[in-house]
Amino acid sequence: MSFKFNIHNIPLLATVPSGWLDDQESLRSSTKPELQVRGLLLGLGTNASTAKGRVAAFFGERFAPVRSTMTETPQKTRQVAADVEKDPGAAAAAVPAPAEGSDPEWTPSERSEVRDEEDSEVATPECSLSPGESLIVAHLSWRAAATALQHSLDVASVYIASAMGGDTPLRWDEIHACDLEKLEDRLDDVLRGLLRGLEACDLRLNRLSVELDCLDDGEAEGLFGSEGKLKEDLEEIQAVRAEVAEFAKRSRHWEASASRALGHIVGIEAISDFVGEAVPSLDDFVAHCGDFAARRRAAVARAKAAIEVADASERATAVAMLQDALSPSSRVDFPRVTEICQRVADRPDEAAPSAAVLWAAMSSSSDSDSESPKKQLKALTIAHELLYDDRVLSAFAALETAPLRGLEALPPGSVLGKPAEEAVRMLAAEVRRRVEEKQDTVARSSRRRATWSFPSLSRGRSLGAAESSPRQPRLQSSKSAPLEAPPEPDLEGPEALLRQLRRWGSWYHIRGDQERQILGELRQRFLSLLNNLARVAEELDCLDDGSSGIDLRAVVAQLQPFLLSGSDLQARACAWCQALEASQQRAGPSSPVATSPLSSGSSVDVEVPTLEPEHLADFLEEALAAFASLSRRLRGCAALRREVVEQAKARIEAGPIDGFEVLPKGDGSGWS
């Protein structure tokens, strides 16, 4: 089988040495178009060894068998051979004439050395894309050229190996098709294009890295739940840039040694392999650029969304929404009021400014302004719905109710009409009632807190203590006393009930079971607290022998009002439980007097209250304040009792009492 190659398939324009064309005409007129390698060597010079050396210098200094990579294109090779057989003159006509004055002994190796010297004097061109040039378009153009070059290098290595082996006959046009100067020019163009593509990828990746770093502020990524994603992208970009730099370094090495590599068949195969490796590698680098560009676009979209959310959040504050709702061109409907209430509930810090805006709108009254009544009606409608928010109600309670009283007495004949005027009066009366209730609650709470805020225990010297008796030192450590102050009680249930009562006010519906259970637990805690307080008072009274230097009698006297007040609150808790139970059972009229045992053998008479949510809230507030004050007092008395007990232990451990006289034996006093 003979391999034939069409020069038109791989356009090579470089000329071959003139020494190779001495017998060109004889070869064309030969009856045998195919020549054996042996006859070719004999016809190219007077000495066969010299001719073989020329062939070796032209095709390479080392012969190698056909590589397995060429087995992938047998159909194309047969097609090219068939084209040559159909028109053999086309290939011969394409062979250029020898240049005048050319040296027959000037081999391609020498020409390559001269070219290397010329290239070394020329600076490396700038490897970057022109402005506006697309990276994808430039890469596709280079890819086509690189793929064609790789095929040409593979075909050239096959024919060179076949010629040097002598096993396959060659045609003259096939020998001419293996001109390496044209392959060198094409290889230089492909390597320069590869370097330009690598530099363009590196510049693109560097720019994407800077942009992603600027976009990594954490707010946008946190909004979409992808914290740290951009940092991972930046690390990937740096890794890809390192690969690009390494491949560019290899490409520069090949560019510097391309002419020498083409002078050797092993070099041709190696550079063909490198071009084959460069094509998918640059494909990957360009794909990475597109992938990171898509990530940058996604990051930009997330940043825009975060900015829009922040801007919308700033524009959608409760104050801004109220101002927009109170404008003359706006309409206050149920969805808008719900949105405002939800905004105030989500942002507690906006409750006070919102209350101020509404109060200012209700206070703005002008006879010449026809829009004032409409604005006041809108403000009253929104304020009435915001009364369910305890923070807004507290802010209203801090303001004067004079504007609301004025709206209650709104004269008829306004631009609103009779139905709307009646709505203004009704809403103003309801808002004023709720605000005044809140004001009264705040005042009562302040008074109750002041009532139960007693001063600390007096630690003056005992009147019965001798002026000259020294105070006993306190022990640094001692065993625990029998009675310890109880831990801080958990009052979550009463506190939660109090918050509900204060929030809903007269609209609160008393169910019975829940309130009775909470009050029952509170009553039991009061009973335990009072028993402990009475016990510690009794122990302090027993320890008051005048030796401690502390006026324990005064401390016990201070505890008596606490015991009486606590007993009264405990009895009222029993009365509330009885009223709730009677209301739940609906078993006839409730008794006007209820008996509540504080301890065995004692009772207190107290009037059963009416089941009003405001009264129950007042009682719970007073009971919680009293419980906190009594608990603090119990802890203080328990600490004082421990101190007195420690001093007594110290005196006992110190030995005999000063002034005790030991009588001698046999003094006649009866002591022996």
Secondary structure, DSSP 8 states (H G I E B T S, - for coil): ------TTTS-------GGGGTTHHHHHH-S-S-B-HHHHHHHT-SSHHHHHHHHHHHH-SS-----GGGGG-HHHHHHHHHHHHH-HHHHHHTS----TT--TT--HHHHHHHHHHHHHHS-----S--TT--HHHHHHHHHHHHHHHHHHHHHHHHHHHHHHHTSS-B-HHHHHHT-HHHHHHHHHHHHHHHHHHHHHHHHHHHHHHHHHHHH--SHHHHHTT-TTHHHHHHHHHHHHHHHHHHHHHHHHHHHHTHHHHTTSHHHHHHHHHHHHHHHHHHHHHHHHHHHHHHHHHHHHHHHHHHHHHHHHHHHT-HHHHHHHHTSTT----HHHHHHHHHHHHH-GGGHHHHHHHHHHHHH---SS-TTHHHHHHHHHHHHHHHTTSHHHHHHHHTS-SHHHHHHHT--S-STT-HHHHHHHHHHHHHHHHHHHHHHHHHHHHHHHHHHT----------TTS-TTS------S-----S---------HHHHHHHHHHHHHGGG----SHHHHHHHHHHHHHHHHHHHHHHHHHHHHHHH-SS-SSS-HHHHHHHHHHHHHHHHHHHHHHHHHHHHHHHHHHT-SS--SEEEE-SSTT--EEEE-----HHHHHHHHHHHHHHHHHHHHHHHHHHHHHHHHHHHHHHHHHT-S-TT-----TTSSSS--
